[in-house]
Amino acid sequence: MPRAADVVVVGGGASGLAAAVAAAEAGAHVVALERDVAFGRRLLATGNGRCNLANARLAWGRYNDAAFVEAVCGTPEGFLADVLAFFEGCGLAVAEEGGGRIYPLSRQASSVREVLLARARRAGVVMAAAREVTGIAQGEVSFDEDGRRISVSAGAVVVAAGGGEGLVRGLGLACAPYEPVLCSLACRPATPEVDLRALDGRRAHVVARLLREGAEVAREEGEALFRTYGVSGIVAFDLSRHARPGDVVSLDLTCGMDERRAGELVRAAGGACGLLDPVVAAALGPGAARRARDLRLVVSGPAEPERAQVTRGGLVTAQFSPKTLEARAVPGLFACGEALDVDGACGGFNLAWAWKSGLVAGASAAARAVAGR
């Protein structure tokens, strides 16, 4: 382990690997630190093991801080082109599926991880796993190794780890509180006629609306998975970015079908089984078709937060230059990925941000460090 580097990257996930590669290929001597036993391990679980690495329909409205993401990434077309060019340079073949989701052609997240690690090695990145970073100061990063406190001096530091507000506390930067998003929602039925235990494990394509005091806050269409504790699936994950306790999730299991048309089908079939999953129809009981058009669940909060795909919160974006992702008040400190308070919808939006922001931060950190040698 060298005791000095041009750029030290804190975090070995998606954005950290992208930043390390970009910095090294720009001519910097790079050390990357990761607290896990290996780099990129979280990637293996993304997209149900297939790694939904981007989306062909990138749009600013799918991010919580649309203006900042746009300022960093440029046009949606340019944003996507930059991400795809990066993976083309890694030697990764990709394929597009429904909803614009982009996956590795192998449909294996391990393909993404392996090409990233190989490119980082070729670029000369020193990848130091199992190092828990304990502090970041201007020009220095400290970590624990075998019970000893070790420091590495750096011309620039890139923070690419989520949940690391404690690491930069001494630098005076504001940090939004962390909370899980893109997770299931704990809910209770709004009416006693609905028993979630009878619906457990059933899936349905729905139009879902999130209501707050009767007003629509968000709307999504996609698959919902009923659980005894509430609702899961892509629709629930995306609504979780907006939901608060007490909000109401309204599910239309007919996906907007005209009421008269639904009634005709029910009469022709002698019940709702031609319109709904028969198990769901039975669970909803008499008037199932009518209830299925506006099945209401009251939100209690996130469910299974430990399995959330993304952590919201992090360093407040207003403190960083969107051109370089350098902290305005702390020269030489850069941030990317989940370290910043940016989160997006399901479907590859979060990983697309991780790659692009990592590339921007890494290249900018290298430019500063190399110029200051």
N, C-alpha and C positions, 0 to 999 in steps of 0.2 A: 504493500500500500504506500503510494507516494505521499509525502507530507505537503506537497504543493501541486496545484493544477491551475490551468487557465480557467476552467469552468468546473464547478462541482454541481451535479444534479442530484437533488434530494427526492427520491422516489423512483422506483423502477417499474411502474405500470405503463399504460399506453402513452400518456403524454410525456412521462419521463424518458422512455426509450426513444420517442420521436425527438425530444429535445437533445438527448445525448448524441444521437446520430447526426442531427443538423449541426450541432456545435463542433463535433469532431471533423465532419466533412468540410467545415468552413475553416479548418486549420488549427483548431484549439486542442490542447491536451485536456482530455475530459476524464473525470472520475465520477461515476454514478454510484450512489449509496441506496440500498434497499433493505428494509428491516426484515422482510420475508427471507426464507432460505433460498429463494431463486427469483430471478427477474421474470416479470410478465405472467405470474401464476394466475392472477385474477382474470386475465384474458381467457383462460381455458374454460371459465364458467359462463362467459358472455354468450348471449344468443342461444341459450340451452346447449352450449358446447360447440356452436357453429360460428360464433363471432360475427354478429351483424355490424360490420365495421364502418358503414356509412349509409347514406340514403340518397337516391338519385333525385329526390324532390326536396332538397334542403331549402328551408324557408325560415326567415327570422322570427316569424310568429310562433314557432315551435320552441323558442328559447325564453327563459325568464327575463333575460336582459338583452332584448333584441338589438337595441342601438349599439351596445358594446360589441356584441358578436359581429354585427355588420361592419363596424369600424375595424375590427381585427381581420376579418375574413374576406372582405370585398363583396363582390356579387355572388349570389348562390352558385352560378355557373363556374365562376373562378374558384370558389371555395371547394366545390366538388372536384374540379380539374386538378387542383393542388393535391388533394388527398389521394386521388387515383394515380397521379404521377409519382407520388411518393411510394406507393405500393408497387407500381410498375418497376420502379428502380430497385425495389426489394426482390423482384422476381416472382411476385404473387399474381396468380390468375384469379379473377373475380367474376361473379355472376349476379344478376339482378333477379329478385323474386317480387312477389306481390307487394304493393304499397311502396315500391321503390327501394326496398331493402336490399343492400348489397352485402354479399357474403364471399368468402373465399370459394373458388370453384370446387375445392375438395369438401366444402361444408364442414370443415374441421377447424376449430379455433387454434389447434396446435400448429396448423400451417402458418397462421399469422404470427404466432409467437416465434416459431423457428426462423422464419425469414427476417424478423426484426432482430433477433439475437445474432444471427449470422452477419447482418449488415453492421450492427454495432461492433462486433469483433473485427470485421474487416476495416472499419474506420479507426480502430485502435482505442476504443472506449475501455477504460478500466472499470469493470463491473464488480462491485464489492457488495455481495449479498450478506444477509444476517448481521447488518450493522444498523443499530437503532440510533438515529440522529437525536441528540439531546439539546442542541442549541445552534442557532444561526446568528452570527454577528456580521457586520460589514467586513468582508474579506476573509471570513473564517467559518468553518462548519465543524462542530464537535459531535462525536459519536462514541458509543460504547463498543469495545471489542475485548472479549474474554475478561470482562470485569474492569478493564482499564479505560480511562477517558483519553481519547485521541483527537487531535485537531488537524484539519487540513486547511491550509491557506488557499485562497482562490481569488483570481482576478474578477470573477463573477460567479454568482450563485443562482441556480434555477430551482425554485420550489415547485415540485410536481406531485406533492403528496397531499391528499385530502385529510381533513381533521388535524392539520398541523398548526393551528393558531398559536399553541404554546411555544412553538419553535421560533416564532417571529415576534413574540410579545415584547421583547426588549427593544424592538426597532420602532415601536410606536405606531404600528399599522392597525387599522380597524378591521375587525373580522365579524361577519354575520354569523349568528348561531347556527350550529349544525343540526340537521334533522333528516331522517330518512325519507326519500321520495322514490317514485317508481316502485311501489310495493302494493300489496293487497290492502283492502279497506275493511276494517271491522265495522259491521253494520247490524242493525236490528230491523226487522220488518216494521213498516209504519202502521200496519193493520194486523190484528191477531189471526186473521184467516190464513196468513202465509207462514209456513213452518220451514225454515231453512234446512232443517235436518232432512226433510224429504227431498230437497233439491241438491243435497251435497254431491259434488262430483259431476253434475250435469253442466254441459257447455251450451251456449246459445250465441248466435250472432245478433247483436242488439244495436240500437241507437240509444246512447246513454246521455242524460242531461244531469248536470250538477246544479242544484237549486239552493239558493241562500235567501231566506225570507221571501220565497216565491219567485225570485228573479233568477234567470239562468246565468250561471257563472262560467260554465264550460260545457262543451258538447263533444262527444267522441262516438265513432262507430267502429265496431269490431267485435272480437270474441270476449264474452264474459264467462267466467267459471264460478259457479255457485259453491260456496263452502258453508259449513255450519256457523262460522264466525262472521260471514258476510259475503264479499264478492272479490274474486281475483281475476286474472287474465289481463290482456293488454289494455282493455278499456279502463279497468280499475287502476292499473298502474299510471296511465296518463291522467286520470282524474285525481289521483293522489297528489299531484303537483299543486292542485288548487284547493283540495278539500279541507274543511275545518270541522271539528266536532259540532254536531247539530245540523250540518248541511244535509240535504236530501238527494239521494241518487235515484233518478227516475229512469227505469229501463223499459224500452219499447221492444219487446221480443218479436214484434211483427215488422220491425224496421220501417215504420211509417206507412204500412198498408192502410188503404182507405177503410174506414169502419164498415161501410156498406159491403165492400168486397170481402172483408173478413167474415161478416155475418153470412154471406152467401156460401162461403166455403164451410163454415161451421154447420150450416143447415144441410148442405150436401153430404157431409161426412157423418152427420149425426153426433158431432162433438168437435173438440178442438184439436184432435190428434192429427189432422191433415195440415194444421197450421203450426203446431208446436210439437216439440219433442213429447211423445206420449207420457213419459215419466213426469215431465214438467206440467203438462196439461192436467194429469191426475193430481199432482201436488197442489195446483192452484184451485182445484175443485170447481164447483158450479160457477159459471161466468168466467171461466179461465181465459177465453179470448179477450174479453173486456179488461180483465185485470192485467193480462199480459201486455196491453198497450201502454200501461203506466204503472209498472210494478215499482213501488216506492220503498226504499231502504234508508234509514236514518244513520248517518255516519257517527261512529264513536271516536275513530282515530285510525292511525295506521295499524295494520295487522302484520305480524311477523317482521317487525322492523329490522331484525338482524339479517334478513334475506333481501333487503332493499337493494335494487340495482344501482342506485345513485345516492350520494349524500349531498343534500342541498346545504348551502352556506359556504363560508370561506372568506378569503380576503376580498374586501369591498372593491369592486372594479374601478370606481372613480379615482382610486389612488394610483392607477397604472396607465401608462401610455398605451393606447390600442395599437400604435404602430410598431412598438418594440416589446410590449408587455414588461417594461421596466418600471419599478416603483418610482414615482415622481420624487418622493422625499428620501429615498434610500438608493442612491446610485450604485449600480452593480448588483442589485437584487431584482430578479425576474420571477414571474410566476406563470403557471399554465395549468390546463386541465382542471381537476377537482380542487386544486389549491385556491382557485378563484371562485367567487360566488356566481357561477354559471351552471345552469342545468337545463336539459332539453327533454323532449318527449321520447317515448319508445320508438324504435325503428332505425337506430343507427345515428341519431342526432348527437348523443353524448360522446360516442367514440369519434365521430367526425370532428367535433370540437377539440377533443383530446389531441388528435393527430395534428390538426392545423395549429392550435395554440402552442403545442410543443415545438413544432417546426419554427414558428415565429420567435418564441422565447429562446430556443437554442441557438439559432442563427444570430440573434441580436446579442446574446450573452457572449458568443464567440467574438463578434466584432468589437465589443467593448474590451474584452480581456486581451485579445491579440494586439489591439491598438495601444493598450496600456502596459505592455511588457517592458 
